[in-house]
Amino acid sequence: MPSTENVQNTHISEKVRELHGSLIDIVTLMNQPQRDEAMVREAGIALDRALFPLLVGIERRGPIGIVDLAAGVGRDYTTVSRQVAKLESLGLAERRQSAADRRVNEAVVTPKGKAMTDKIDAARERIALTVFASWDQGEINDLVRLMRKFADAMGEEAGSPPAE
């Protein structure tokens, strides 16, 4: 009896390449400077484009170490540290020593920063409503469920705990 394992592996290999291509397309789109500018405009806020992903990252993942924040946005630690200082000067974030490890500096969002990310979330939702206008609820639910499952599995593979 012939093995179906090779057929299945070939199919998975093809799908992994297709998935990787989709992820590259998504990351490319998400990293376009004009997308952040459009989101800032839609949210009706005044925030430098370079600070936008940092503020959102701090709010979503904070308190977060500056090194981890830098890794998450693919920037140098020293650059992110300066940008977090700028967020701090704007009253949007605060830096403090980690309670768990005093050697680690971490960033947390302030109430003013949270109010700004709430406006960003509302803008993101308005934009998403147009993106998903032709999708049925089941497709949206499946996408969200499977993306979370994929992200958690990737995190486990990399030794990171799953997101909450």
Disulfide bonds with the S-S distance in Angstrom:
none
